[in-house]
Each structure stands twice: as C-alpha cells, then as structure tokens.
Amino acid sequence: MAAPGKRSRDMTQGTIWKHLVAFALPLMLGNLFQQLYNTVDSIVVGRYVSTQALAAVGSTSSIINMLVGFFMGLSVGAGVIISQRFGAKDDEGVHKAVHTTVAMTLILGAAFTAIGIFLTPYMLRLMKTPGDVFPEATAYLQIYFGGVSGLMLYNMGSGILRAVGDSRRPLYFLVFSSVTNIILDLLFVLGLGMGVEGVAYATIASQLLSAGLILVVLSRACEAYRFRPRALRIYPDVLRSVVRVGLPAGLQQALTSFSNVFVQGYINAFGSACMAGWGCYHRLDQFLLLPMQSISMGSTTFMGQNIGARNLKRAEKGVHTAIGLSLAVTAVLTVLLNIFCQPLIRIFNEDPAVVAYGSMFVHMISPFYLVVCFNQIYAGALRGAGDAKAPMVMMLFSFVLFRQIYLFVGTQFINTEWFVGLGYPAGWVVCSILQMAYFYKSRWRDRCRAAWSAEDAARELKKASA
C-alpha cells in the first residue's frame, strides 16, 4: 500500500491523546457548523417570522433524525469497514468499500426522499402537532426531505475521509456551505419574505453544495480511497459487512428518534410556547453534545485502525483516554451553558414564556451530560471493534422502551413539563450503566483474535493453493 498521504492519519502509532484531539477537533468544528443549519433556521424564523414558525422548525428535528439517523448508522458501518481495511493496509478492500458505500448512498437518498415526503403529515399528526403549527411544519419537512440526498452524500463522503484519518477537509467545506446557508436564510426570509419555506430551501441548497465539494475531493485523491464514478458498484461481500456493522447502529438511531417523536408529542400537549422553549433547549443541547460525539467518532476510527493492526492493548487504552477527554470538555461547557442559557435562548426568541421554558429545560437536564459521555464513548469503541449489535440493543432498551414506559406510566401521576423533560436523562443513566458493564465483560477481544486466526488460515490456504 502507498504510504499514507498527508491528509490521512495513521492512528496505530504515536501519542493516543494527540491523535484523538487532532482528529476530533476539526470533526467537532465540522459538526458545529452542521448544527448551524437548523440553528440558524430557528433563529431566523423565531426572530423574523413568529413563535409558531419557531415551534414548527424546532418540533421537526425528531422526524428528520428518524430517517437520516438510520442512514447515519449505515455510514458508521461503512467507516468501520474502511478504517479497519485502511489500518490493515488493504488497498483493494478500501477501494471496494468506498465505491460500495457511495452507490448505497445514492440509492438510499432517492428512497429517503420519497419516504420522508410521504410520511411527513402522518408523523406530524402522530406528534399531536397543534393546528397553528401544522402547515408550516409540513412545508419545512417536505422541502427538507426533497433535498436530503445532499446531506447524505456529504456525511457519507466525510465519513470515508474520517475513516482514513482526514477530518480537516470535511470541516473546510462545511464551514463554506454553512456560511452560504446563513446568507441564503437572510435572503429568502428577509429579502423575499418566503418564511419557513425560505429557510428550508436555503438548507437543502447548502447541503447539496457541501456534497458536491466532498465528492470532488474524493475523486481527486491519490490513495486507495479515491472515488472513480466509472468504478461505482456494490460489492456484495462489502455491503454485507457494512450492513452487519451499520444496520444495528442505524436501527438504533432511527428507533430512538422515532421514540423522540412520542416525547415531542408529550411536549406539544403543553402548547406552542413550551414547544418553542423545548426547541431552543434542543438547539443548545446539540452544541454541547458535539465534543463527546466527535471524540466518540474518533474512538471508533482509533479502535478500527488498531484492531486492523492487531493491537488490542492500544485500542483499549484509547477508550480510556477518550472518556477522560470527553468528561473534561463536557464539564466546562455544562457550566458555561448554565451561566449563559437565558441570553442564548433570547437569540432565538424573546417571548418571556419561551425563555422561561427553555431555561428550565437547560438547568434541569444539562448536568446529566456527563453521564452521556460514557454511553457515547463505549458505544463508539464497540462499533470500531465490529460489535454494533450490543450498543444497539442497549440504546434501544434505554432510549426507547425504558423512556416510553417512564413517560407513559409517570405522566399518569405527574403530567408536567419538567417530568417529561427528565425522560431524557433517565434513559441516559440506564444506558451508560449497561454500556460500561458490557464493555468490560464482553468477549469482543476474543472475537477479534478469532477473526485474525481465520484471516491467517485463509491466507495460508490461498498460498498453498497458488
């Protein structure tokens, strides 16, 4: 295999924390700008359209995440396969994995557009969306899903680059497209008076731009992960590996988001002001979760590369380092968020009721972010080791089954906004306990050694028959 280029990162040697920080920092900044898409949408409609428009945009995130989250899980599977083959110096395997994942993305992009547009009104009714919010929420979602392929192509392409250690170029392109989104938001809403439809069109235009840029980068790469349109095809063996690792993660994210649709339904029962406040909290929540999520993705790549290099000791040491980093950063950000939450919420909307609801949710839920660090890092590490099924089962139990039981039973006795809001951290606590126990008691190390033995045996058989 050619020596790794300057853009890629070989994590099988060198200082662990430096690799994780160098990898996670641009990834975190990239995710930060990606969050700006919906955040800027919320700010523009909240300040320049209406509280109902803010509630419409804020209440759609669980529906968007349900379909897109499924695809993102598959992209995690693709990243694991690519990172393992990259770590093993398998040029042909990297080439097949890249072209299979891009072909899969194009097919799923078309499918998700149709499914998303069709399901939008049904999902909004399932969430008990109030009549004064329903029309604008429908318009925003259907336009968003009309251009969802851009988001999917960007995330898959950037996932390919991250799998080989390059998290910088996806950041550069995302910054550019995020700035474009802000400009188009202001143009469409303030200049053309397009309201909610304007911010939706601005979002999909910006996403398509970032997708185009990432595909250009992949097509001009000089290494094994170079994308060649003429070589585009699905390799069944690679697809099976991607699905084996990615499908559990995808189902977990999709079903968790589907569960959040019901949580949103509980919130919607308290009116548009509570919906808007909950939406503001969620926008801030997504920013605070970024560091731990970025470090988790770094631990997935780190784990995949080191298992590919057959270094279990280094792989596990990387997990402990990732937990320490995520706890330290999250603690600092949690304190800052609690200090400045009211001014931050007023950026979205200055309605006193909206600010009061948003502040309540922030102060009540944010201390539990430290707990989330554990389930994020352990889940990322297990996926990097090729064990995606266990994190899926534990997260589904915690975020779907347990959370729904908590809400359904609990609201029979305490049907208040704060009790519904605590459904999120209750699930986080359960999930972190389960993930930690499984990681240290599971047999993922034995499975890795067994896989290596099988590879060695197949290699020897191939040599003997040559």
PyMOL commands that set and color helices and strands:
alter all, ss='L'
color gray80, all
select helices_A, chain A and resi 16-48+51-58+61-87+91-126+134-146+148-163+169-191+195-219+229-231+236-268+272-308+312-348+352-384+389-410+417-421+423-441+444-465
alter helices_A, ss='H'
color red, helices_A
deselect
rebuild
show_as cartoon
